[in-house]
Amino acid sequence: MTSYFLKRVFYMALTLFGASILIFFLYALTPGDFVDTSPKLTAERKLELKAMYGLDKPVVERYFIWMKNAFQGDFGYSLQYQQPVMSLLNDYIWNSFLLAITSTFFTWLIAISIGVLSAARQHSWFDALVTIGVFAAMSLPVFFVGLLFIKLFAVDAKLFPAGGMMTIGSKEAGFAYAWDVVQHMFLPVTVLTLLSVGTLTRYFRTNMLEVIQQDFVRTARAKGLKEKVVLHKHALRNALLPAITLLGFELPALFGGAIITEKIFNWPGVGQLYMQAFSVRDYPLLMGFTMFLAILTVIGNLSADLLYRVADPRVRLK
Amino acid sequence: MNALVEIQNLSTYFKSEQGVVKAVDALELRVHEGETVCIVGESGCGKSAAAMSLMRLIPEAVGSIVSGEIWFAGRDLRKVSKEEMRKLRGNELAMIFQEPMSSLNPVLTIGEQIMEPIMEHQGLSKKAAQARAIELIELVGIPRAKEIAKSYPYELSGGMLQRIMIAIAISCNPRLLIADEPTTALDVTIQAQILDLLRKIKDEAQTAILFITHDLGVVAEMADHVVVMYAGKVVEVSPVVELFEEPKHPYTQGLLRSKPVLNQRRAKLYSIPGQVPNPTTLGESCYFHDRCDQCLDICRVKQPPLRDGGDGRKVACWLYEEESVRGQ
């Protein structure tokens, strides 16, 4: 187990090293940078700024400087915000995380329940309706559903606020503050859940359908177990196993931000920050954030593998 | 003596893309208390479908029982509610399957899987069920029962898993044990051990066994009575000794001739000519007529009824009908 773990950590380091090269050079070798974008600066001032930010050094040297700092937890300095990348991310990422964790929770909850029900009653009315509904939800673009929801529930019905994370000018604290945020979260979370629940529902339905045809499910029925036990204990556990891989991928997604949804609902998340950084070529921020997601991806993968070991007795890691 | 199981006129049809498959066609079957009845026939002749119909485990999406009565211990299983049926399954009616490797849940321990029906049907506490599970593992002849109870299916061999399946099946002292080709997936020495175990259970607990197989050697070892099936129909019913001594139906005769005999060198083993008919295109003829070496004119146009010979034997063949009935 320990040797397995060490081996995995070694591979992780290699992967991240490769990722860092890709990420750094992709941004560093793109012509132009933050300083070039500003039309107001004189040529001398530009050179001065470039020297100040270390942009005049050879690109390979810049990579090593970036790496050295990254190892110390410093992903550089956002040129646009004039703040360290890490503290900037820290300001925005939790807002995105709040949206993502809530919608991921509901997505999985709904997808598993509907997938199981729909598989248990394959070819029934319920199954047909779910299949149609799920396809409809998957096919609608987020900007459309988002705007439609704002029109219906915020503008017309006035049930929920149209955007933002809290009421402007509100000085609430404690529970009242939390309630305010929950109200603001409702629409974006609903939209996010609606759009991602389809794929996952179909995934679980297919998995369940495959599993309930297995011999051991027949055995469970032949033992006279209640259908509920057959489905939830015998079938579902086996149907959930392959989803662990997906769970691993959810980790970076939780912090990755939802660019379009955040934009539509004016949610102060990292997705919006990311988009803005692109438009002004704030490369240190982009590099730092992308690298951060790369790290989360490898950690997510490793956790998925370790989770398999817990969930499936047949998996023995070497 | 009243029969424990009496199946009358049972038909189970499967839906397929080519049409309706009469997997079980007007099946008649009787199993007495403590008796072993073997259903024998080729793959696809409806043996397993008959057993699954008896357990009412035919998935609705695949097919359904369309007619007939299944009497078990005084109840018509076709008429009992789903809930009552569930309470019978694993309790009074138990079943073991062909593939022990895939018949157990890969993520649950062996012990857990044996305990489940005990707790469900006998209402035993977890602790008592655990003790009973270990007892059962020992009973089916597996040493180190406590360790085995904690292990997972992938850690055991096929033969051991089939013993575990038997342990699960007998856990609630069923009155009928259905064994659907329980030894087919196992190698020969293990086969013999499993058959011994089943015979021991039958002798000690007086459990009736409905044994499904295509292996005549197994039939000879296990059966009191034999039911020969062909293309969903029963073609011959007979006590085991009489069947081997004097098979009546041409299909049974063909089956017995195609069995290798020890210490006898033959260049080529006999095989029944032709193929099993396509189950979706069966007509009014005797289903066996185009493979039969004693085929009569009537066989091509009319199905023979299953006729009781009065000597405990039944056969569905025009050869044994009176000339006048045959209409020649």
Interface residues (C-beta under 8 A of the other chain):
Chain A: Q122 H123 Q214 D215 F216 R218 T219 A220 R221 A222 K223 G224 L225 K226 E227 V229 K233 H234 R237 N238 L241 A311 D312 P313 R314
Chain B: M55 L57 A61 R86 K87 L88 R89 G90 N91 A94 M95 F97 E99 S102 S103 L104 N105 P106 V107 L108 E116 P117 E120 H121 Y152 Y154 M165 I168
